[in-house]
């Protein structure tokens, strides 16, 4: 590698790739070549980074991370305090910069702010004579009505955390011990299992990740999903089969109207393994610049810069779907945000929990068995240190 070249590992997917096309202009303007040496989904990226860091020879100068994953990577993420002038970060809400801190140190800079909305087929709901679901139970009823027509009603990635919280439960207690083995946890898991076992979801659901779930809606095979903002631009493409036949709504809540929506921020970080940290910092500043975040915003991401949020508000015409979507995202961020606890073992505990939940959803374990197994495996993982 030349002394003006950086190696990076980035999250992949249709919602994230458009920004990376701008790396050519960065190279032209700075003379710093960027080699995208690895791309993958976040689980794939996390596993890859864990493997290469274990060798003590991590080859990356800059990586994609996330506010919920950075605590597990903190040992090899460069502290960014002192790398920015105050005015360079004044456009970022302080709360989001705090979200990017680990043990008080700024370890990454947010790329976006993520919160899911309910995405639904307006034409299918109209044909069914069904209202847009406001609760999880009414979503089940709508999905069941879709099945009676021969349609797939709902596809979900994850969603246990949101259901658990809306039903009054919590993932971990104040001492970071598993707390989901509860009545709320059983109810949440039973709901997810019911959807799959009754054929209201795609048959391949257990193997689907966010990209696949979003695609299932765009190709017209699923009536409802909860989707991330970054996929919005693909719905607006002329060739999309659901173009002008979809709508947005708040993520459903419980019977009392309580909503809980997992939120967080994709972010970029510089590694302590970088032999050219000053060049990596220049790349980081480019990737979180207003120009770069505008590229993401044009594809549907919620920008974290206040100036770009104001641009979005001014450019969204009242009464349009774009304006409604923005309003719903802001309402979600005001009223329904839930954030997982920050600790180094969180990605591992998330994987252990999801494996047990999947076993229940496909019928290999009961709800109680799955939650008990997940809690036991998580406790064992935490005790291993």
C-alpha positions as CSV (number, residue, x, y, z in Angstrom):
1,X,0.0,0.0,0.0
2,X,1.3,3.4,-0.9
3,X,1.8,6.1,1.7
4,X,-1.2,7.9,0.3
5,X,-3.6,5.0,0.4
6,X,-6.1,4.0,3.0
7,X,-7.8,0.6,3.5
8,X,-11.4,0.6,4.8
9,X,-14.0,-1.9,5.8
10,X,-17.6,-0.7,5.1
11,X,-21.1,-1.8,5.6
12,X,-22.6,-3.0,2.4
13,X,-26.1,-2.9,1.0
14,X,-28.2,-0.8,-1.5
15,X,-29.0,1.8,1.2
16,X,-25.3,2.5,1.9
17,X,-23.5,2.1,-1.5
18,X,-24.4,5.5,-3.1
19,X,-22.2,7.4,-0.7
20,X,-19.1,5.3,-1.6
21,X,-19.2,6.5,-5.2
22,X,-18.0,9.9,-3.9
23,X,-14.7,8.3,-2.7
24,X,-13.4,8.8,-6.2
25,X,-13.8,12.6,-5.9
26,X,-12.2,12.5,-2.5
27,X,-9.2,10.8,-4.1
28,X,-9.1,13.3,-6.9
29,X,-9.2,16.3,-4.6
30,X,-6.8,15.0,-1.9
31,X,-4.5,12.5,-3.7
32,X,-5.5,10.0,-1.0
33,X,-6.6,6.7,-2.6
34,X,-9.3,4.7,-0.7
35,X,-9.2,1.0,-1.1
36,X,-12.5,-0.6,0.0
37,X,-11.0,-3.9,1.2
38,X,-14.1,-5.4,2.8
39,X,-17.8,-4.9,2.6
40,X,-20.6,-6.9,4.2
41,X,-23.8,-6.6,6.3
42,X,-23.2,-5.5,9.9
43,X,-23.2,-9.0,11.3
44,X,-20.7,-10.0,8.6
45,X,-18.6,-6.9,9.2
46,X,-18.6,-7.4,13.0
47,X,-17.5,-11.0,12.6
48,X,-14.8,-10.1,10.1
49,X,-13.4,-7.3,12.3
50,X,-13.4,-9.6,15.4
51,X,-11.4,-12.2,13.4
52,X,-8.8,-9.7,12.0
53,X,-8.3,-7.9,15.3
54,X,-7.6,-11.2,17.0
55,X,-4.5,-11.4,14.8
56,X,-3.3,-8.0,16.1
57,X,-2.7,-7.0,12.5
58,X,-6.0,-5.3,11.6
59,X,-5.4,-3.9,8.1
60,X,-8.0,-1.1,8.2
61,X,-7.6,2.6,8.7
62,X,-11.3,3.4,8.9
63,X,-14.4,1.3,9.4
64,X,-18.2,1.5,9.4
65,X,-19.6,0.9,12.8
66,X,-22.8,1.6,14.8
67,X,-23.5,3.2,18.1
68,X,-24.7,-0.2,19.5
69,X,-21.6,-2.0,18.2
70,X,-18.8,0.5,18.9
71,X,-18.6,-0.4,22.6
72,X,-17.5,-3.9,21.6
73,X,-14.8,-2.4,19.3
74,X,-13.7,0.4,21.6
75,X,-10.3,-1.0,22.3
76,X,-9.2,-0.5,18.8
77,X,-11.1,2.7,17.9
78,X,-9.2,5.9,18.0
79,X,-10.4,8.5,20.4
80,X,-11.6,11.4,18.3
81,X,-11.7,14.0,21.1
82,X,-9.1,16.6,20.0
83,X,-9.3,15.7,16.3
84,X,-12.1,18.2,15.5
85,X,-12.4,21.9,16.1
86,X,-15.5,22.8,18.0
87,X,-17.1,24.4,14.9
88,X,-16.7,21.2,12.9
89,X,-19.1,19.4,15.2
90,X,-21.5,22.2,16.1
91,X,-24.0,21.1,13.4
92,X,-24.4,17.7,15.2
93,X,-26.9,17.4,18.0
94,X,-25.1,16.9,21.3
95,X,-27.3,13.9,22.2
96,X,-26.1,12.0,19.1
97,X,-22.5,12.8,19.8
98,X,-23.0,11.4,23.3
99,X,-24.5,8.3,21.8
100,X,-21.3,7.9,19.9
101,X,-19.2,8.1,23.1
102,X,-17.9,5.0,24.9
103,X,-16.8,5.5,28.5
104,X,-16.8,9.2,27.9
105,X,-14.6,9.1,24.8
106,X,-15.8,10.0,21.3
107,X,-15.1,6.8,19.3
108,X,-17.1,7.4,16.1
109,X,-19.1,10.1,14.3
110,X,-22.7,9.4,13.3
111,X,-23.5,9.0,9.6
112,X,-27.3,9.0,10.1
113,X,-30.1,8.5,12.6
114,X,-32.1,5.3,12.1
115,X,-35.7,4.7,13.2
116,X,-38.1,2.3,11.4
117,X,-41.6,3.1,10.2
118,X,-44.4,0.8,9.1
119,X,-44.4,0.6,5.3
120,X,-47.7,-0.8,3.8
121,X,-49.4,-1.3,0.5
122,X,-52.2,1.2,0.2
123,X,-53.9,-0.7,-2.6
124,X,-53.9,-4.1,-0.8
125,X,-55.2,-2.6,2.5
126,X,-58.0,-0.8,0.5
127,X,-59.0,-4.1,-1.2
128,X,-59.1,-5.8,2.1
129,X,-61.2,-3.0,3.7
130,X,-58.6,-2.9,6.5
131,X,-57.3,0.3,8.3
132,X,-53.6,1.0,8.6
133,X,-52.6,-1.0,11.8
134,X,-51.9,1.1,14.9
135,X,-51.3,-1.8,17.2
136,X,-49.4,-5.1,16.9
137,X,-52.7,-7.0,17.3
138,X,-54.3,-5.0,14.5
139,X,-51.2,-5.7,12.4
140,X,-51.8,-9.4,13.0
141,X,-55.4,-9.1,11.9
142,X,-54.4,-7.3,8.7
143,X,-51.7,-9.9,8.0
144,X,-54.3,-12.7,8.5
145,X,-56.7,-11.0,6.2
146,X,-53.9,-10.8,3.6
147,X,-53.3,-14.5,3.9
148,X,-56.9,-15.3,3.2
149,X,-56.4,-13.5,-0.2
150,X,-53.3,-15.5,-0.9
151,X,-50.9,-12.7,0.0
152,X,-48.0,-12.5,2.4
153,X,-49.0,-10.1,5.2
154,X,-45.8,-9.1,7.1
155,X,-42.1,-9.6,7.1
156,X,-39.9,-8.5,10.0
157,X,-36.2,-8.3,10.9
158,X,-35.6,-8.6,14.6
159,X,-38.5,-6.6,16.3
160,X,-38.3,-8.6,19.6
161,X,-36.7,-5.6,21.4
162,X,-39.6,-3.3,20.3
163,X,-42.3,-5.7,21.2
164,X,-40.7,-6.6,24.5
165,X,-40.5,-2.9,25.5
166,X,-43.9,-2.0,24.3
167,X,-45.3,-4.8,26.4
168,X,-43.6,-3.4,29.5
169,X,-40.4,-5.6,29.5
170,X,-36.7,-4.9,29.2
171,X,-33.7,-6.7,27.7
172,X,-31.3,-6.2,30.7
173,X,-31.6,-4.9,34.2
174,X,-29.5,-2.2,35.7
175,X,-26.7,-4.7,36.4
176,X,-26.8,-5.9,32.8
177,X,-28.3,-9.2,33.7
178,X,-30.8,-10.7,31.2
179,X,-34.4,-9.5,32.1
180,X,-36.3,-10.7,29.0
181,X,-37.2,-14.0,30.6
182,X,-40.5,-12.5,31.7
183,X,-44.2,-12.4,30.9
184,X,-43.5,-9.5,28.4
185,X,-40.8,-11.5,26.8
186,X,-43.0,-14.6,26.4
187,X,-45.8,-12.4,24.9
188,X,-43.4,-10.8,22.4
189,X,-41.9,-14.0,21.3
190,X,-45.3,-15.7,21.0
191,X,-46.4,-12.9,18.7
192,X,-43.5,-13.4,16.4
193,X,-43.8,-17.2,16.4
194,X,-47.6,-16.9,15.7
195,X,-47.0,-14.8,12.6
196,X,-44.5,-17.3,11.2
197,X,-46.3,-20.5,12.2
198,X,-49.6,-19.3,10.7
199,X,-47.9,-18.5,7.4
200,X,-48.4,-14.8,7.6
201,X,-44.8,-14.1,6.8
202,X,-42.4,-15.3,4.0
203,X,-41.4,-18.9,4.5
204,X,-37.8,-17.9,4.3
205,X,-38.2,-15.3,7.1
206,X,-35.7,-16.9,9.6
207,X,-32.9,-16.4,7.0
208,X,-33.9,-12.9,6.0
209,X,-31.9,-9.8,7.0
210,X,-32.9,-6.1,6.6
211,X,-32.0,-6.0,2.9
212,X,-34.1,-9.1,2.1
213,X,-37.0,-7.8,4.1
214,X,-37.0,-4.4,2.4
215,X,-36.7,-6.1,-1.0
216,X,-39.7,-8.4,-0.3
217,X,-41.8,-5.3,-0.1
218,X,-40.3,-3.5,-3.1
219,X,-40.9,-6.5,-5.4
220,X,-44.5,-6.7,-4.4
221,X,-44.5,-10.0,-2.4
222,X,-45.2,-8.6,1.1
223,X,-48.0,-6.3,2.2
224,X,-46.3,-4.7,5.3
225,X,-42.8,-4.4,6.7
226,X,-41.1,-2.1,9.2
227,X,-38.3,-0.4,7.2
228,X,-35.3,1.8,7.7
229,X,-35.2,5.3,6.1
230,X,-32.2,4.5,3.9
231,X,-34.3,2.2,1.6
232,X,-36.8,5.0,0.7
233,X,-35.2,6.1,-2.6
234,X,-35.6,2.6,-4.0
235,X,-39.4,2.8,-3.6
236,X,-39.4,6.0,-5.7
237,X,-37.6,4.5,-8.7
238,X,-39.7,4.3,-11.8
239,X,-39.3,0.5,-12.2
240,X,-40.4,-0.3,-8.6
241,X,-43.6,-2.3,-8.8
242,X,-45.0,-0.7,-5.7
243,X,-44.3,2.9,-6.8
244,X,-47.2,5.2,-5.8
245,X,-49.0,2.2,-4.1
246,X,-47.4,2.5,-0.6
247,X,-47.7,4.6,2.5
248,X,-45.9,5.2,5.8
249,X,-47.2,5.0,9.3
250,X,-45.8,4.9,12.8
251,X,-44.5,1.6,14.0
252,X,-47.4,-0.2,15.8
253,X,-47.7,-0.1,19.6
254,X,-49.4,-2.2,22.3
255,X,-53.1,-2.2,23.1
256,X,-52.7,1.0,25.1
257,X,-50.9,2.8,22.3
258,X,-47.4,2.6,23.8
259,X,-44.8,2.5,21.0
260,X,-41.2,1.5,21.3
261,X,-38.9,1.9,18.3
262,X,-35.2,0.8,18.3
263,X,-33.1,3.8,17.2
264,X,-29.4,4.3,16.7
265,X,-26.8,5.7,14.4
266,X,-24.6,4.1,11.7
267,X,-21.2,5.8,12.1
268,X,-17.6,5.9,10.9
269,X,-14.5,5.4,13.1
270,X,-10.7,5.4,12.7
271,X,-8.8,2.4,14.0
272,X,-5.8,2.5,16.3
273,X,-4.1,0.2,13.9
274,X,-3.9,2.9,11.2
275,X,-0.4,3.9,10.3
276,X,-1.7,7.1,8.7
277,X,-4.3,8.4,11.3
278,X,-4.0,11.9,10.0
279,X,-5.1,10.8,6.5
280,X,-7.8,8.6,8.0
281,X,-9.1,11.6,9.9
282,X,-9.3,13.5,6.7
283,X,-11.4,10.7,5.1
284,X,-13.6,10.6,8.2
285,X,-14.3,14.3,8.0
286,X,-15.2,13.9,4.3
287,X,-17.6,11.1,5.0
288,X,-19.5,13.0,7.7
289,X,-19.4,16.3,5.8
290,X,-22.6,18.1,4.8
291,X,-22.0,17.1,1.2
292,X,-21.7,13.4,2.1
293,X,-24.6,13.4,4.4
294,X,-26.7,15.1,1.7
295,X,-26.0,12.1,-0.6
296,X,-27.3,9.8,2.1
297,X,-30.3,12.1,2.7
298,X,-31.2,12.1,-1.0
299,X,-31.5,8.3,-0.7
300,X,-33.8,8.4,2.4
301,X,-31.4,8.4,5.3
302,X,-32.2,10.8,8.2
303,X,-29.2,13.1,8.4
304,X,-27.8,14.0,11.8
305,X,-26.7,17.5,10.8
306,X,-29.2,20.1,11.9
307,X,-28.6,22.2,8.7
308,X,-29.6,19.2,6.5
309,X,-32.7,18.4,8.6
310,X,-33.8,22.0,8.1
311,X,-33.2,21.6,4.4
312,X,-35.4,18.5,4.3
313,X,-38.2,20.3,6.1
314,X,-38.1,23.3,3.7
315,X,-37.9,21.1,0.6
316,X,-40.7,18.7,1.5
317,X,-44.0,20.1,0.2
318,X,-46.9,20.0,2.6
319,X,-49.3,17.2,2.0
320,X,-46.8,15.0,0.1
321,X,-45.8,11.5,1.1
322,X,-42.2,12.8,1.6
323,X,-43.5,15.4,4.1
324,X,-45.6,12.8,6.0
325,X,-42.6,10.4,6.2
326,X,-40.4,13.1,7.6
327,X,-43.1,14.1,10.1
328,X,-43.5,10.5,11.2
329,X,-39.8,10.0,11.6
330,X,-39.5,13.1,13.8
331,X,-42.5,12.0,15.9
332,X,-40.9,8.6,16.4
333,X,-37.6,10.3,17.5
334,X,-39.5,12.6,19.9
335,X,-41.8,10.0,21.5
336,X,-40.7,6.4,21.0
337,X,-36.9,5.9,21.0
338,X,-35.4,2.9,22.7
339,X,-31.6,2.3,22.7
340,X,-29.9,-0.9,23.8
341,X,-27.4,-0.6,26.7
342,X,-23.8,0.2,25.9
343,X,-21.4,-2.6,26.8
344,X,-18.7,-4.5,25.0
345,X,-20.5,-7.9,24.9
346,X,-23.7,-6.5,23.4
347,X,-23.2,-7.8,19.8
348,X,-22.5,-11.3,21.2
349,X,-25.6,-11.2,23.4
350,X,-27.7,-10.0,20.5
351,X,-26.6,-12.9,18.4
352,X,-27.2,-15.4,21.2
353,X,-30.7,-14.0,21.8
354,X,-31.6,-14.1,18.1
355,X,-30.5,-17.7,17.6
356,X,-32.7,-18.8,20.5
357,X,-35.6,-16.7,19.2
358,X,-35.3,-18.2,15.8
359,X,-35.3,-21.7,17.2
360,X,-38.7,-20.9,18.9
361,X,-40.1,-19.1,15.8
362,X,-39.5,-22.2,13.6
363,X,-41.0,-24.5,16.3
364,X,-37.8,-26.2,17.7
365,X,-38.3,-24.6,21.2
366,X,-41.2,-23.3,23.2
367,X,-41.2,-19.6,24.2
368,X,-40.1,-20.4,27.7
369,X,-37.4,-22.7,26.6
370,X,-36.0,-20.2,24.1
371,X,-35.9,-17.4,26.6
372,X,-34.3,-19.6,29.2
373,X,-31.7,-20.8,26.8
374,X,-30.9,-17.3,25.6
375,X,-30.6,-16.0,29.2
376,X,-28.3,-18.8,30.2
377,X,-26.1,-18.5,27.2
378,X,-25.8,-14.7,27.7
379,X,-24.9,-15.1,31.4
380,X,-22.2,-17.6,30.5
381,X,-20.9,-15.3,27.8
382,X,-20.8,-12.3,30.2
383,X,-19.0,-14.4,32.8
384,X,-16.3,-15.4,30.3
385,X,-15.3,-11.8,30.2
